[in-house]
Amino acid sequence: MHREIREVAAGAGWRRFEGAGGSVELRSAGFDRAVRLQVDAEDPGIWISLLEYGVQQARADGMNLAVSVVREDDVAADRLEGAGYTVRWRSWGAELVLPDDPDWSAYDALIPSEVEIRELAPGDAEAAYEMYVRAAGDFPRTPATVHETQSAAEFAAMVREQRVFGAIANGRWLGITVSTLKGREVDTFITATDPEWRGQGLAAAIKVVMIRTLFAEGGRVFRTGGAEVNLPMLAVNAKLGYVREPWWLTFGKEI
């Protein structure tokens, strides 16, 4: 079987191999000497063979840890367990679907009176970046949830190009949330709060303003996600009506 597998594509930090009935892709897992393997094959025997081939390639590249990310209800989870992989991390996705005439009363009760919450303008980027840097050191980091701290220029570009909402008081930014709107779908990628303001409902309040604003522009399906270690953010989203999907499991094995 391995003789039939060939490399078909490659780029910076990734390689893709195909064989009879499937493929395996190798990517950097975001950790030193760790590789993320993604196998696509229906036949269980071919699936395992492609996984083993990916491990061989990763070992030859000097990697010592192989990881693979699958949903807990995916048949691949059982295959990875059978191959000796164990769950190292879990992450979550959550979705909020709103009707055309939602009742906003529960949302309105979450807005604190002592802060202003609004969408950032390009001129706000420099001041908001200072808060982002303070918060970024606590961002979870797993193969499924890797967030590289942005430079000031990258952050400013994000404010210009995406939908960034935040809370501000006395000229100081206290938290932000970053989303994109495409038709009816809203994806939220970053929610960050100044460490001194955590646990005070600020993240929920910022997301309320984001949801109401983007709803008015046509958004109806709101999605987000994070690492299991960030359970407070999962609780924030549950308060807003987001429903958690099956866990995403990151399996790992020393190679």
N, C-alpha and C positions, 0 to 999 in steps of 0.2 A: 504493500500500500504506500509506504513512504517514498518509493521510487516514482510514484505517480504524482506526487505533490511538487508544485513548482511555485516560485515567487512570481507574482503577477503585477505587483505595484509596490512602491516604496516612497517615503517622503521623510521629512525631518522628524525623527523620533517614532516612525512607524513603518511596518512592513506587512504585506498581505500575501498569503499563500493559498493556493487552491489545489484541490485534489478531486478524485472521483466522488461527486455527491456532496461537496461541502467546501468550507474555507476556514482559515484561522488567521486572525489579525493580531499582531504584536504592537503594543504601544507602551510608552513610558507610563509607569503607574504614579509618577510624581514623587517617588522616594528613591534614594540611592540604591542601585542594583536591584530594583524591583520592576517587573514587567507585567503588563495587563494583557491577558489573553482573552479574545472573544471568538468563540467557535460557533459556526453556523452549519448544521447538518442534521437531517432528519433521522438517519439510521444511527442507532446507538453505537454500533461498532465503529463506523466511520467517524462519529463524533469523538470517541475516545482516542482513535488513532490520530486525528488531527490535533487534539489536545497534546498528546505525547510528542508529536512532531514540533509543535510550538514550543514545548518545554526544551526539547533538544536544541532548537535554534537559540532560545533565550540563554541556555547554559553556555552555548558556544560564544555568545556575545558577552559573557561574564556576569550574567544576572544570577542572583541566588534566591530570589523570592518570586513566585508566580502567583498572580491574583486573577480572579475572574468575577465579574459583577453580573448577577442574575436576579430576577424577581423570585420571591419565595414560592410562588405558584408555578414556576417554570420547571419543566422536566429536567432541565440542565442542573438544577440544584441537587437532585438525587444522583445524577451522573458524577458531579464533582465530589460529592460525599463518597461515592463508591470508589473514586480514584484517589482517595486519601486527603482531600482538601477539607479544611475546617473553616467555619465562619469567623472572620477576624473583625469585621465591622458590619454595621447595619445602617441604612439610610432610608429616608422616607420621602414620598411624594404626596401631595395633597391637592385637592381640587374643590373649588367653590363654583357652583352653577346657580346663577341668579335668574329669577323670572323677570318678565318685562315690567312688573309693578311690585317691587319688593317693599317690605315694611322696614323702614330705616330707623325706627325708634330705638332699637337695641344698639345700633351703631352710634347714634347721636349721643347716647349716654356715656360713650367711651372717650369723648373728646374733652380733654382738660381745659380749664379756662385760663390757666397761667402761661400757656405757650401758644405761639402762632404756628399753624401747620399749613404749608403751601407747597406748590411745585417750585423747584429751584430754577432760577434763571442762570444763564451763563456767567453772569457777574458774581454769583454766589459760590462758584466752585472753589475758589481759593480758601475761603473761610470754612466751608463744609469739609474740605479735604483734611484740615487739621483734626476734626472730630473722627473722620474715617480712619486716619492713621492710628489714633488712640484705640479705636475699636478693633482694627484689623488683626492685632496680635492675638485676639481670642477666637478668630474664625476657626472652626473645626477643619481638620485636614485629613482626609482619607482618600483612597483611590477613586471613590465614587463622588467625592465632594472636595475637589481641589480648587482653592481660590488663591491666586497669586496677588499679593498686595500691589495695587496699581500705583504708578508714578503720578505726580501732580498733573502732568500733561494728559495721561490716560484718563484720569478722573475727570478732568475738564472736558475731554471729548465725550465721555459717558454722559455728563450733564447736558451737553449740547444735543446728543444723538438719541438718548433714551428718555424715559419718563422717570425723573427722580423727584421724589417728594420728601420733605423733611420737616422737623420741628425746630423752632428757633425761639430763644428767649433772651432778652437783653443783649441782642447782637451776637449771641453764641449759638451755633448749631449743636443740637443735642441728639439727633438721630436722623437716619435716612432710610428710604426703601427704593429700590431700582427695578423698573419693570419695562416691558415692551408691549405694545398693543398692535395686534395684527387682526383686523376684522373684528370678530367676536371674541378672540382669544387674547388673554393677558398672561404673560409669564413674568414672575417675580424672581430675580436672581440674587439680590443682596438686600438684607435688612440689617442695619448696624445701629447700635445705640451707644452713646457715651457711657463708659463703665460706671460713672457716678450716677447715671439716671436709669440704670437697669432695675427691673422689678417694680416699676411705677406705672406700667400700662402705656408707656410712650410708643413702643413698637406697634401695638394694636391701634392706637389713635392715628398714627401716620398711615397705616394700611387702610384704615377707614376712609380717610380723605382720598387716598389713591384709588380705592375701589369705587367710591362715589363719583369721582372725576372721570375715570375711564369708563364707568358704566354709562355716564351721560354721552360719551363718545361712541357708544355701541358695544363696549365690552360686556360679555355675559358669562364667559368661562374663564375663571381665574385659577392659575396653577402656581405651585411653589414646591420647594423641597429642601432637605437638609440632612445632616448627619444625625444619627441616633443620640449622640452626646449632646446635641442641641435640643433637648426635649422642651425647654422653656419656649422656644420658638414654635414648636409643634403645638404646644398648649395655646399660644397666642392665636395661631391659625384656627384651631378648633373653636375658640371663643367667637371667631368671626364667621363660623359656619363651614370652614373647609373640612372635607372628609378625607382621612388618610387612606391611601391606596395600600396594597400589599407591600411589605417591606422589601427593599432592595438589599440583597445579601452580597457582601464581598468575601468570597472564599479565598483562602491563601494556603500555600504549601511551599516549604523550603525545597529548592532544587539544587 
